[in-house]
Amino acid sequence: MSTTTNRAQTLFDLTGRVAIVTGGAGLLGFHHGAILAAAGANVVLLDLDVANPAMRAAQLTDAHGPECLGIAADITSEGSLEAARDIIVDRFGRIDILINNAANNPKVEDQKPGQPWSRLENFPLQTWNADIAVGLTGAFLCSRIFGQQMVAQNSGVILNVASDLGVIAPDQRLYRKEGLPEDEQPVKPVTYSVVKTALIGLTRYLSTYWTAHNIRVNAISPGGVFAGQPDEFTTKLHALIPMGRMAHKDEYQGAVLFLCSDASSYMTGQNLIVDGGRSVL
Ligand SMILES: NC(=O)c1ccc[n+]([C@@H]2O[C@H](COP(=O)([O-])OP(=O)(O)OC[C@H]3O[C@@H](n4cnc5c(N)ncnc54)[C@H](O)[C@@H]3O)[C@@H](O)[C@H]2O)c1
């Protein structure tokens, strides 16, 4: 095998590395974990107990080989994260990769007539606080708590999962429902844009903060994933995407593996937008 052929494999090889994925039992987090496990990493899925991270981690081990671990943890709780860190370090001895993926994804399509909670004028402070707590404060706490283990090791990679809505405004026409008055039309919640934009800021901040410790920090901004949304919604969304379709749920795996592996060894502080071209329009 030539040196270059060999390098094509070693650049993406994660054998012996330990990777944490928050929200790892959810739709995309599980697929992010799967590609890291397939590349050889011991993957730790951190998620709320209700999402059954232990069962999902067992599926990764069965499918890919490396020992994977599911830990029930609430990323808004320092105590819960410190306990998780202790379990991970006891079991694997290190933390090499952190994907800050967990977020609240409030479903505006479930909004009931006469209760337009998603609209800015009505948006509950409690929902604002809850969304910021998971999507932003959770990423800060995980970076602080797991990042210090990386500092002690003098290496590591953090990947923050932002969104195309971290770089463009939501097009609220996508969420409109026939027959509802203007002041009852559902909208993409303000917290989604705020959390995702702020994660890109957190990415830049951390990337220069820990460069001396060889910790790279990048963001990925995925576009929408098809997960059975109604035709009325997808038809409007497809028209806004140059590639004319939403993403498949495993379609971010290549970018995630690139950003978490040595293939991106000279890249830090950046936001990789993977959105079928939506944000270039
Ligand atoms: N699905 C998409 O179309 C899409 C598009 C762009 C970006 N994203 C982003 O990708 C990420 C994953 O999205 P998804 O569609 O897989 O969502 P999802 O709702 O399926 O997964 C989110 C996971 O986070 C977990 N979680 C929530 N609160 C938590 C807490 N306090 N502690 C620990 N875990 C917690 C949930 O239990 C869930 O398993 C999110 O950041 C989302 O904003 C998704």
The ligand as an ORCA input file, in Angstrom:
! r2SCAN-3c Opt
* xyz 0 1
  N     -33.240     17.567     12.501
  C     -32.912     18.588     11.742
  O     -33.495     18.811     10.666
  C     -31.806     19.510     12.161
  C     -31.340     20.486     11.269
  C     -30.324     21.341     11.671
  C     -29.780     21.216     12.935
  N     -30.263     20.275     13.780
  C     -29.675     20.175     15.110
  O     -29.127     18.882     15.275
  C     -29.220     18.518     16.646
  C     -29.936     17.182     16.781
  O     -31.232     17.319     16.229
  P     -32.251     16.102     16.149
  O     -33.154     16.370     15.016
  O     -31.504     14.831     16.217
  O     -33.093     16.320     17.494
  P     -33.698     15.260     18.492
  O     -34.767     16.003     19.233
  O     -34.028     13.978     17.821
  O     -32.474     14.981     19.485
  C     -32.129     15.848     20.513
  C     -31.721     14.998     21.706
  O     -31.311     15.864     22.767
  C     -31.734     15.276     23.968
  N     -31.812     16.261     25.055
  C     -32.737     17.246     25.218
  N     -32.516     17.892     26.362
  C     -31.436     17.312     26.938
  C     -30.746     17.532     28.167
  N     -31.125     18.491     29.021
  N     -29.695     16.735     28.449
  C     -29.308     15.736     27.599
  N     -29.925     15.491     26.420
  C     -30.981     16.265     26.116
  C     -33.116     14.704     23.628
  O     -33.516     13.714     24.587
  C     -32.885     14.146     22.231
  O     -32.507     12.770     22.267
  C     -29.906     19.667     17.357
  O     -28.944     20.548     17.878
  C     -30.671     20.328     16.234
  O     -30.973     21.673     16.499
  C     -31.252     19.410     13.439
*
